[in-house]
Amino acid sequence: MKLSPQWVRAFVDLSVDDRRLAEDLTGVGIAVEGIRGSGADTVFEMEIGTNRPDAMNHYGVAREAAAIYDLPLKELSSGFRLPAAGGAGAKAQSSLNASDAALKRRSSTVRDGARKKTSAAKAASSSASLGAAESRALSKQNIIGTTEVVAFPITVEEPALCPRFSARMIRGTKVKPSPDKIAHRLQLLDQRPISNAVDATNYVLWEMGKPTHVFDMDLLEGGRLIIRRAKDGEKLKTLDGVDRTLSSEDLVVADAKRPVGLAGVMGGYDTMITDKTKNIVIESAWWDPGTVRKMSRRHGIHTDASHRFERGADFESTVLSCDLVAALILESGGGELVGSAIDVVSRQMDQAPVVLRLSEVHRILGGNLSTGEIFRILKKLGFGLIPEGQADAQIRVQIPSWRLDVEREIDVIEEIARLHGYDKFENTLPAYSGAVVELPHVAMDATLRTRALALGYNEAVSLTFISHADAERFLSYSYGTSPAVLELENPLSEEASVMRTSMVPGMLDMLGRNLNRGTENVRLFEMGTVYAVTDGVRVEPTRACLGATVVAVSNALPGGLLDVSKGERAAVGETFRGFKGDVENLLAAFEYEALTYDGETSEYFHPERSALALMDGTVVAQFGLLHPEVAAARKLRQDVFLAEIDLEKLYARGLRQVRFVPLPKYPAVERDFSFVFEDGVSFEQMDRAVRALRLNDLRSFLPAEIFRGGSIAAGHYSILLRATFQSAERTLHEDEVAAWSGQMVTALEGRGGVQRRE
């Protein structure tokens, strides 16, 4: 957002230069990100928070500057005079100044502790109780203070969505280019001058922050305006030339026959100001922020007006903004002001006062703030103050109509702090009598992270939002029965519409991003939370995920080169075993008696190059090569390995305790057994059969070699098994080793094995 410091200076007499002004504004939260141009053409590049629509204009920034430097703030209408109704250019008292003065009288009334409804507000409130407010039915006193029967009927059928609607009428004006001053100021803000009437609305928007709109009065059917909901299927051609189909969820400004504007978003093309326009209706309203936001999003329109209405406009500024626009049009194009301002108030929008305790101010900010300084800051910002009680030193703070972001006592204290200056507070540490308590899984997190880093994996963090398709495809393997995804109520996009059910999609995105940028040697790990709904209950288990490219895994093999002399299938198996070794290394840090494997993994894994890892029969991880179809769908440039680890089940086992034992004094004895098994028999089954014998001196039992083909029948394979026996107390005898070997042969034959005696 761009603002002109020279325009700001029109409302407050500043002695500091533009650079100092920019620094001081930034210090109170009205951030100036950059300065462009010089002299009268200097422009501030502003970054103003979405909760401060009151500062998205020059007068709002001038108010902040006046509070910073303790200077008087000029009235908005000080540079314009509005002729009396019926007299073009007459020297009567300016009703524009009167409307601005009415706002100041309102603030004065607040400080005196008395707030009174005008007769217009009372009449409008009774009208609103009938479901609509109608200007034609009221002989009303508007904010300017003249009483008359309104000549231009305005009906508000949706008072909850438009509690205030103000209008002005001008006849006999001439539409032409804007004066140089107005055109130049708008051009500095990258606003294209159009005509004096349209530019007047833009000028007022950037001056005081209140969006307004002008209609060609002669193009309004029936000579009236109606604020209503659109009918399903109604058409409206907006100012951008687009024909839009409306629904009953849209709020429109309509004439007697058709919509002529999308409320708070954009006006209609058919009633816009042209060179032929002579009679103008100026409107300024307060629109419900939620309704404007939904319409803007539904129709894909974001305008300067909707940007402000979505965040909350100033309820009390509707008449004043109409008057300012009228003054600018009459000054440049002449014409006659018809009647006084039409002001339909369906309901009041008074904000509840906030009780400010000085003791709370000192408790939060410290005791170096005087009561006089607190009063000065708040009054300069437009807050009304009413002292209450002496013993407890309380102040009743009336919130100005333009500060919708201030609702609580702490909000008022924040206003005091930022205007006083955060840099002026002493650096103090908060009192704390407790102690830092580590979570129970901190040591296990650190162990797992240290091991992964030692293996050459880099820690990464991905988004917790994924697409619905990814959430369904990669639904975690251990959620229980009938798991469902957890959808966001207000998703950022379709690609981030649900909470992640698995860490795999994020890992694949990170691997793919590296591969697309020419980085092939990639090994990553991530630890975090996944989300789902299972059995009607929301669950948030913790997971770890490993991801590595085939190149990275093969480079980590002993020697750094993949042996392809035995064929491609053997080479792929070798890389799989290399990645399996990484997973085993991580799991080895935890307590278990037996680590076994199963081939029933999720569908997104390769069916022949993946496995489940079970600790004493409990599934704690699944890992393997990504399925080629999934890799092709995500356009990965090479094969990748993945591992998902269930940290909750893993951590439940606890860390393996390090035990030191002396080296054995007695020799070990090895025995080899050659068996033929059917392909359906796995080594895990053989291992379980042997360990069931509970041979105390059996130190290891491992496969040494696997062979298929040759004299081995199809559907079978030959395996060389190696057993190591060793005692810590004595030298083993040949006869007892032979006896144990016989028991092992019998157990393996019980699993369907046939011993080879070559």
QUIHU-V84729 format. One record per residue. RES is the residue in one small letter. SS is DSSP state (alpha for helix, beta for strand, coil for the rest). PSI is psi in whole degrees, 0 to 359 (999 if undefined). NEAR is the number of other C-alpha atoms within 12 Angstrom. Layout:
BEGIN
RES|SS|PSI|NEAR + RES|SS|PSI|NEAR
END
This chain:
BEGIN
m|coil|135|29 + k|beta|137|33 + l|beta|151|47 + s|coil|121|40 + p|alpha|331|43 + q|alpha|325|32 + w|alpha|321|38 + v|alpha|319|38 + r|alpha|344|31 + a|coil|341|27 + f|coil|348|30 + v|coil|133|32 + d|coil|97|22 + l|coil|138|28 + s|coil|346|15 + v|coil|159|20 + d|coil|174|18 + d|alpha|323|31 + r|alpha|318|23 + r|alpha|321|19 + l|alpha|316|32 + a|alpha|318|35 + e|alpha|317|23 + d|alpha|323|29 + l|alpha|318|36 + t|alpha|324|29 + g|alpha|335|24 + v|coil|13|30 + g|coil|358|31 + i|coil|84|38 + a|beta|129|28 + v|beta|110|31 + e|beta|336|22 + g|beta|163|20 + i|beta|129|25 + r|beta|145|23 + g|coil|186|20 + s|coil|161|16 + g|alpha|225|15 + a|alpha|344|21 + d|alpha|13|23 + t|coil|138|27 + v|beta|135|32 + f|beta|133|37 + e|beta|110|25 + m|beta|150|29 + e|beta|96|24 + i|coil|131|27 + g|coil|153|21 + t|coil|342|20 + n|coil|3|25 + r|coil|60|30 + p|alpha|338|39 + d|alpha|339|41 + a|alpha|8|44 + m|coil|40|43 + n|coil|169|40 + h|alpha|323|39 + y|alpha|322|38 + g|alpha|319|40 + v|alpha|322|46 + a|alpha|324|42 + r|alpha|319|42 + e|alpha|317|45 + a|alpha|320|43 + a|alpha|323|35 + a|alpha|323|35 + i|alpha|313|40 + y|alpha|5|28 + d|coil|54|25 + l|coil|155|23 + p|coil|146|24 + l|coil|127|31 + k|coil|160|26 + e|coil|150|28 + l|alpha|322|36 + s|alpha|11|35 + s|alpha|340|22 + g|alpha|2|20 + f|coil|155|27 + r|coil|132|30 + l|coil|119|43 + p|coil|156|34 + a|coil|154|31 + a|coil|134|31 + g|coil|358|20 + g|coil|98|22 + a|coil|119|27 + g|coil|12|24 + a|coil|154|20 + k|coil|28|14 + a|coil|169|17 + q|coil|136|18 + s|coil|121|29 + s|alpha|341|36 + l|alpha|312|40 + n|alpha|326|32 + a|alpha|320|33 + s|alpha|322|36 + d|alpha|320|34 + a|alpha|328|25 + a|alpha|322|26 + l|alpha|320|31 + k|alpha|324|28 + r|alpha|325|22 + r|alpha|316|30 + s|alpha|321|31 + s|alpha|320|23 + t|alpha|322|21 + v|alpha|316|30 + r|alpha|331|27 + d|alpha|353|18 + g|coil|11|20 + a|coil|124|16 + r|coil|123|19 + k|coil|139|18 + k|coil|141|21 + t|coil|164|23 + s|alpha|331|22 + a|alpha|317|35 + a|alpha|319|30 + k|alpha|315|24 + a|alpha|318|30 + a|alpha|323|37 + s|alpha|318|28 + s|alpha|324|23 + s|alpha|321|28 + a|alpha|330|30 + s|coil|341|21 + l|coil|2|16 + g|coil|349|22 + a|coil|154|32 + a|beta|135|40 + e|beta|123|42 + s|alpha|330|40 + r|alpha|330|27 + a|alpha|358|23 + l|coil|131|32 + s|beta|97|24 + k|beta|158|30 + q|beta|115|27 + n|coil|184|40 + i|coil|335|39 + i|coil|332|34 + g|coil|7|22 + t|coil|140|23 + t|beta|128|20 + e|beta|163|24 + v|beta|128|21 + v|coil|131|30 + a|coil|338|24 + f|coil|108|36 + p|beta|133|33 + i|beta|123|39 + t|beta|127|41 + v|beta|105|44 + e|coil|345|32 + e|coil|72|36 + p|coil|335|36 + a|coil|331|30 + l|coil|342|36 + c|coil|79|43 + p|coil|345|39 + r|beta|133|45 + f|beta|120|50 + s|beta|152|46 + a|beta|157|48 + r|beta|151|48 + m|beta|139|43 + i|beta|135|47 + r|beta|149|30 + g|coil|25|26 + t|coil|168|34 + k|coil|124|28 + v|coil|123|35 + k|coil|178|27 + p|coil|151|24 + s|coil|157|31 + p|coil|156|25 + d|alpha|321|15 + k|alpha|314|22 + i|alpha|315|33 + a|alpha|319|27 + h|alpha|316|24 + r|alpha|320|34 + l|alpha|321|34 + q|alpha|326|25 + l|alpha|331|30 + l|coil|14|32 + d|coil|31|18 + q|coil|129|23 + r|coil|119|20 + p|coil|138|27 + i|coil|299|25 + s|coil|167|32 + n|alpha|324|39 + a|alpha|311|49 + v|alpha|319|42 + d|alpha|332|40 + a|alpha|320|44 + t|alpha|318|42 + n|alpha|321|40 + y|alpha|314|47 + v|alpha|323|39 + l|alpha|312|44 + w|alpha|341|41 + e|alpha|310|43 + m|alpha|356|41 + g|coil|11|40 + k|coil|114|49 + p|coil|139|50 + t|coil|174|51 + h|beta|149|46 + v|beta|134|48 + f|beta|150|42 + d|beta|110|38 + m|alpha|324|34 + d|alpha|345|26 + l|alpha|0|30 + l|coil|116|33 + e|alpha|132|20 + g|alpha|358|17 + g|alpha|41|25 + r|beta|163|33 + l|beta|140|40 + i|beta|129|39 + i|beta|113|44 + r|beta|173|35 + r|beta|146|31 + a|coil|158|32 + k|coil|146|20 + d|coil|126|15 + g|coil|354|17 + e|coil|150|24 + k|beta|145|27 + l|beta|122|36 + k|beta|113|24 + t|beta|172|27 + l|coil|339|27 + d|coil|4|19 + g|coil|9|14 + v|coil|131|18 + d|beta|122|20 + r|beta|139|30 + t|beta|124|22 + l|coil|164|28 + s|coil|175|22 + s|coil|351|17 + e|coil|349|27 + d|coil|144|39 + l|beta|130|42 + v|beta|156|41 + v|beta|125|43 + a|beta|156|39 + d|coil|201|32 + a|coil|342|20 + k|coil|335|20 + r|coil|161|31 + p|beta|141|40 + v|beta|6|42 + g|beta|145|41 + l|beta|110|47 + a|coil|122|49 + g|coil|1|46 + v|coil|299|42 + m|beta|145|41 + g|beta|176|38 + g|beta|149|35 + y|coil|324|27 + d|coil|344|29 + t|coil|19|33 + m|coil|163|36 + i|coil|131|36 + t|coil|180|28 + d|coil|338|19 + k|coil|351|19 + t|coil|135|30 + k|coil|330|30 + n|coil|132|37 + i|beta|140|44 + v|beta|125|46 + i|beta|129|46 + e|beta|145|46 + s|beta|128|48 + a|beta|170|45 + w|beta|118|49 + w|coil|146|45 + d|coil|123|33 + p|alpha|317|32 + g|alpha|320|25 + t|alpha|317|31 + v|alpha|318|37 + r|alpha|315|31 + k|alpha|319|25 + m|alpha|316|36 + s|alpha|318|29 + r|alpha|320|18 + r|alpha|323|19 + h|alpha|0|25 + g|coil|35|16 + i|coil|128|25 + h|coil|114|23 + t|coil|169|27 + d|alpha|325|28 + a|alpha|310|38 + s|alpha|327|38 + h|alpha|323|35 + r|alpha|318|41 + f|alpha|326|45 + e|coil|332|33 + r|coil|352|33 + g|coil|112|37 + a|coil|173|44 + d|coil|117|41 + f|alpha|328|39 + e|alpha|1|37 + s|alpha|6|41 + t|alpha|314|46 + v|alpha|315|44 + l|alpha|318|49 + s|alpha|322|48 + c|alpha|316|50 + d|alpha|319|50 + l|alpha|316|49 + v|alpha|315|48 + a|alpha|318|55 + a|alpha|318|43 + l|alpha|318|40 + i|alpha|315|50 + l|alpha|325|42 + e|alpha|324|33 + s|alpha|327|29 + g|alpha|357|34 + g|coil|192|29 + g|coil|185|33 + e|beta|131|31 + l|beta|124|40 + v|beta|116|31 + g|beta|192|28 + s|beta|183|40 + a|beta|136|47 + i|beta|126|46 + d|beta|99|57 + v|beta|108|53 + v|beta|106|49 + s|coil|325|41 + r|coil|153|33 + q|coil|152|30 + m|coil|37|29 + d|coil|134|24 + q|coil|141|25 + a|coil|137|21 + p|coil|159|27 + v|beta|134|27 + v|beta|121|30 + l|beta|121|38 + r|beta|123|28 + l|alpha|329|36 + s|alpha|324|22 + e|alpha|324|22 + v|alpha|313|30 + h|alpha|327|22 + r|alpha|320|15 + i|alpha|320|24 + l|alpha|347|31 + g|coil|170|24 + g|coil|14|16 + n|coil|10|19 + l|coil|123|28 + s|coil|158|18 + t|alpha|322|23 + g|alpha|320|14 + e|alpha|321|22 + i|alpha|314|34 + f|alpha|317|32 + r|alpha|313|27 + i|alpha|310|35 + l|alpha|321|39 + k|alpha|321|35 + k|alpha|331|31 + l|coil|359|42 + g|coil|7|34 + f|coil|141|38 + g|beta|139|38 + l|beta|130|36 + i|beta|107|28 + p|beta|140|25 + e|beta|123|18 + g|coil|152|14 + q|coil|322|10 + a|coil|314|11 + d|coil|359|14 + a|coil|66|19 + q|beta|152|22 + i|beta|131|32 + r|beta|118|29 + v|beta|120|38 + q|beta|125|40 + i|coil|130|37 + p|coil|154|39 + s|coil|339|34 + w|coil|358|40 + r|coil|74|31 + l|coil|348|32 + d|coil|351|27 + v|coil|115|27 + e|coil|334|25 + r|coil|170|23 + e|alpha|319|28 + i|alpha|332|23 + d|alpha|319|23 + v|alpha|319|42 + i|alpha|323|33 + e|alpha|321|27 + e|alpha|318|37 + i|alpha|316|38 + a|alpha|314|30 + r|alpha|327|29 + l|alpha|329|38 + h|alpha|325|32 + g|coil|114|25 + y|alpha|332|20 + d|alpha|351|14 + k|alpha|354|15 + f|coil|143|19 + e|coil|147|14 + n|coil|114|10 + t|coil|149|9 + l|coil|139|8 + p|coil|146|11 + a|coil|135|7 + y|coil|122|7 + s|coil|353|6 + g|coil|197|7 + a|coil|159|7 + v|coil|127|7 + v|coil|122|8 + e|coil|143|10 + l|coil|153|10 + p|coil|339|14 + h|coil|11|21 + v|alpha|315|15 + a|alpha|322|18 + m|alpha|322|28 + d|alpha|313|29 + a|alpha|320|19 + t|alpha|314|23 + l|alpha|319|38 + r|alpha|318|30 + t|alpha|318|20 + r|alpha|319|25 + a|alpha|318|34 + l|alpha|322|22 + a|alpha|331|17 + l|coil|353|28 + g|coil|11|24 + y|coil|140|30 + n|beta|137|26 + e|beta|138|27 + a|coil|162|27 + v|coil|126|22 + s|coil|170|28 + l|coil|148|27 + t|coil|357|30 + f|beta|134|32 + i|beta|175|38 + s|coil|160|30 + h|alpha|322|27 + a|alpha|316|21 + d|alpha|322|32 + a|alpha|321|34 + e|alpha|319|27 + r|alpha|321|24 + f|coil|30|36 + l|coil|128|37 + s|coil|151|44 + y|coil|348|35 + s|coil|37|34 + y|coil|345|31 + g|coil|203|18 + t|coil|147|15 + s|coil|58|17 + p|beta|152|24 + a|beta|157|28 + v|coil|158|36 + l|coil|105|32 + e|beta|149|29 + l|coil|144|22 + e|coil|321|12 + n|coil|76|12 + p|coil|149|17 + l|coil|324|15 + s|coil|173|15 + e|alpha|331|19 + e|alpha|353|22 + a|alpha|56|26 + s|coil|348|25 + v|beta|159|33 + m|beta|146|39 + r|coil|134|43 + t|coil|349|45 + s|coil|157|48 + m|coil|358|45 + v|alpha|314|51 + p|alpha|316|43 + g|alpha|321|39 + m|alpha|318|43 + l|alpha|323|46 + d|alpha|318|26 + m|alpha|320|33 + l|alpha|316|40 + g|alpha|322|33 + r|alpha|321|20 + n|alpha|317|23 + l|alpha|321|27 + n|alpha|342|18 + r|coil|18|14 + g|coil|8|14 + t|coil|107|19 + e|coil|332|25 + n|coil|86|27 + v|coil|127|38 + r|beta|119|41 + l|beta|155|39 + f|beta|152|42 + e|beta|142|40 + m|beta|131|36 + g|beta|197|33 + t|beta|143|29 + v|coil|164|43 + y|coil|142|34 + a|beta|172|35 + v|beta|118|27 + t|beta|132|22 + d|coil|34|14 + g|coil|4|15 + v|beta|136|17 + r|beta|131|20 + v|beta|147|24 + e|coil|68|26 + p|coil|158|30 + t|beta|144|31 + r|beta|160|36 + a|beta|146|43 + c|beta|133|44 + l|beta|143|51 + g|beta|136|47 + a|beta|144|49 + t|beta|158|39 + v|alpha|322|37 + v|alpha|317|30 + a|alpha|318|32 + v|alpha|316|41 + s|alpha|323|32 + n|alpha|335|24 + a|coil|354|28 + l|coil|155|24 + p|coil|128|15 + g|coil|344|9 + g|coil|1|14 + l|coil|142|19 + l|coil|127|28 + d|coil|109|20 + v|coil|10|15 + s|coil|337|12 + k|coil|9|12 + g|coil|163|12 + e|alpha|322|13 + r|alpha|319|16 + a|alpha|324|18 + a|alpha|317|22 + v|alpha|320|30 + g|alpha|325|25 + e|alpha|318|28 + t|alpha|323|37 + f|alpha|316|38 + r|alpha|328|28 + g|alpha|316|34 + f|alpha|322|41 + k|alpha|323|32 + g|alpha|324|24 + d|alpha|316|35 + v|alpha|316|41 + e|alpha|323|32 + n|alpha|318|22 + l|alpha|318|40 + l|alpha|336|42 + a|coil|345|27 + a|coil|355|28 + f|beta|159|31 + e|coil|131|22 + y|coil|159|25 + e|coil|319|17 + a|coil|133|23 + l|beta|114|28 + t|beta|173|28 + y|beta|153|31 + d|beta|149|30 + g|coil|1|25 + e|coil|81|23 + t|coil|178|32 + s|coil|160|33 + e|coil|340|27 + y|coil|3|37 + f|beta|155|33 + h|beta|128|28 + p|beta|335|21 + e|beta|358|23 + r|beta|46|37 + s|beta|163|36 + a|beta|155|35 + l|beta|141|34 + a|beta|126|37 + l|beta|128|30 + m|beta|112|29 + d|coil|40|20 + g|coil|354|19 + t|beta|128|24 + v|beta|124|31 + v|beta|347|38 + a|beta|159|42 + q|beta|146|45 + f|beta|165|49 + g|beta|191|48 + l|beta|136|41 + l|beta|140|42 + h|coil|135|27 + p|alpha|325|24 + e|alpha|321|17 + v|alpha|319|25 + a|alpha|320|26 + a|alpha|322|17 + a|alpha|328|15 + r|coil|5|27 + k|coil|43|19 + l|coil|138|29 + r|coil|349|24 + q|coil|168|30 + d|coil|149|38 + v|beta|151|49 + f|beta|145|48 + l|beta|152|49 + a|beta|133|49 + e|beta|127|47 + i|beta|128|42 + d|beta|101|38 + l|alpha|329|32 + e|alpha|316|28 + k|alpha|325|29 + l|alpha|315|35 + y|alpha|335|32 + a|coil|339|19 + r|coil|340|24 + g|coil|163|24 + l|beta|146|24 + r|coil|129|20 + q|coil|132|12 + v|coil|124|10 + r|coil|131|6 + f|coil|127|6 + v|coil|149|8 + p|coil|153|9 + l|coil|143|12 + p|coil|143|16 + k|coil|342|14 + y|coil|150|17 + p|coil|154|19 + a|coil|155|25 + v|beta|127|25 + e|beta|144|24 + r|beta|133|29 + d|beta|142|27 + f|beta|128|32 + s|beta|121|28 + f|beta|158|37 + v|beta|127|36 + f|beta|159|33 + e|beta|155|22 + d|coil|335|20 + g|coil|350|18 + v|coil|123|26 + s|coil|164|27 + f|alpha|328|33 + e|alpha|322|26 + q|alpha|320|25 + m|alpha|316|35 + d|alpha|318|29 + r|alpha|321|27 + a|alpha|320|26 + v|alpha|318|33 + r|alpha|338|26 + a|coil|342|17 + l|coil|340|21 + r|coil|55|16 + l|coil|111|24 + n|coil|328|18 + d|coil|9|30 + l|beta|111|30 + r|beta|324|23 + s|beta|153|23 + f|beta|107|28 + l|beta|153|25 + p|beta|136|24 + a|beta|330|19 + e|beta|144|18 + i|beta|138|23 + f|beta|136|24 + r|coil|153|20 + g|coil|191|13 + g|coil|234|10 + s|coil|356|13 + i|coil|127|20 + a|coil|154|15 + a|coil|142|15 + g|coil|6|16 + h|beta|166|24 + y|beta|154|29 + s|beta|137|32 + i|beta|136|31 + l|beta|117|28 + l|beta|138|33 + r|beta|123|27 + a|beta|140|31 + t|beta|125|26 + f|beta|141|31 + q|coil|138|27 + s|coil|145|23 + a|coil|356|19 + e|coil|336|15 + r|coil|173|14 + t|coil|132|18 + l|coil|148|24 + h|coil|153|18 + e|alpha|322|15 + d|alpha|323|10 + e|alpha|327|19 + v|alpha|321|26 + a|alpha|321|19 + a|alpha|317|16 + w|alpha|320|29 + s|alpha|321|30 + g|alpha|320|19 + q|alpha|321|21 + m|alpha|319|36 + v|alpha|316|30 + t|alpha|317|22 + a|alpha|320|26 + l|alpha|323|34 + e|alpha|329|25 + g|alpha|340|19 + r|coil|9|26 + g|coil|8|22 + g|coil|149|32 + v|beta|119|24 + q|beta|134|26 + r|coil|135|20 + r|coil|46|11 + e|coil|999|7
END
